Amino acid sequence: EEHASDDPDAITNPIVIVEVLSPSTERSDRGEKFAHYQRLPSLQEYVLVAQDAPRVEVFRRQGSSWLLTIFEAGASVTLASIGATLPVDELYADPRRA
């Protein structure tokens, strides 16, 4: 991990970034933030998690391009950059009903 000189909590070489979308941030998350993140050479995956429906979008670096894969209810999200697989249904499970 490399940390920003002006913010010890900020990592300057992330492999994966996950954003939970909200009505007030979605436009920025899909636009200017993603454009900025694409310039990070270390970044391999950018993940957008919807709040209002079981939907996870994974943008994966493929050379100089980004490939989008959408995961919905019943699917499992694979994050190759960190070797993790997460069932979408579990991401959206209500722990109060467990």
C-alpha positions in Angstrom: 0.0 0.0 0.0 1.1 3.5 -0.8 -0.5 6.3 1.2 -1.0 9.9 0.1 1.4 12.3 1.7 -1.4 14.6 2.8 -3.8 11.9 4.0 -2.5 8.8 5.7 -6.0 7.2 5.3 -5.9 7.6 1.5 -4.3 4.8 -0.6 -2.8 5.9 -3.9 -2.4 2.5 -5.5 -5.7 0.6 -5.0 -6.4 -2.6 -6.9 -10.2 -2.5 -6.5 -12.6 0.4 -5.6 -16.2 -0.2 -4.5 -18.8 2.5 -4.6 -22.3 2.2 -3.2 -24.5 4.2 -5.5 -27.0 6.8 -4.2 -29.2 9.2 -6.1 -27.0 12.1 -5.0 -23.6 10.4 -6.0 -24.4 8.1 -8.9 -23.7 10.6 -11.6 -20.3 11.5 -10.2 -19.5 7.8 -9.5 -20.2 6.9 -13.1 -18.6 10.0 -14.5 -15.8 12.2 -13.1 -14.8 9.7 -10.3 -14.5 6.8 -12.8 -12.6 9.0 -15.2 -10.1 9.9 -12.4 -9.9 6.3 -11.2 -9.1 5.0 -14.7 -5.8 7.0 -14.6 -4.6 4.9 -11.6 -2.3 2.3 -13.1 -2.8 -0.1 -10.1 -6.6 -0.2 -10.5 -7.9 -3.4 -11.9 -11.6 -3.3 -11.0 -14.2 -0.6 -10.3 -17.4 -1.9 -8.6 -20.7 0.0 -8.5 -23.3 -1.4 -6.1 -26.9 -0.3 -6.5 -28.9 0.6 -3.4 -32.4 0.1 -4.9 -32.1 -3.3 -6.6 -29.8 -6.3 -6.4 -27.4 -5.2 -9.1 -23.6 -5.0 -9.1 -21.6 -3.6 -12.0 -17.9 -4.6 -12.3 -15.7 -2.6 -14.6 -12.6 -4.7 -15.2 -9.4 -3.4 -16.9 -8.6 -5.2 -20.1 -5.4 -3.6 -21.4 -6.3 0.0 -22.2 -10.1 -0.7 -22.2 -12.6 -1.5 -19.5 -15.0 -4.4 -19.7 -18.4 -4.1 -17.9 -20.0 -7.2 -16.4 -23.4 -6.9 -14.6 -24.4 -9.3 -11.8 -28.0 -9.5 -10.5 -30.0 -11.6 -8.1 -29.0 -15.3 -8.2 -25.5 -14.5 -9.5 -22.1 -14.3 -7.8 -19.8 -11.4 -8.2 -16.2 -12.4 -8.9 -13.5 -9.9 -8.1 -10.5 -11.4 -9.8 -8.2 -8.7 -8.6 -8.5 -9.9 -5.0 -9.6 -13.5 -5.5 -13.1 -13.0 -4.0 -16.5 -14.3 -5.0 -19.6 -12.8 -3.4 -23.2 -14.0 -3.9 -25.4 -11.0 -4.9 -28.2 -12.3 -2.8 -26.0 -12.3 0.3 -24.9 -8.7 -0.4 -28.5 -7.6 -0.3 -29.7 -9.9 2.5 -31.4 -8.2 5.4 -29.6 -9.3 8.6 -32.7 -8.6 10.6 -34.4 -11.5 8.9 -31.6 -14.0 9.5 
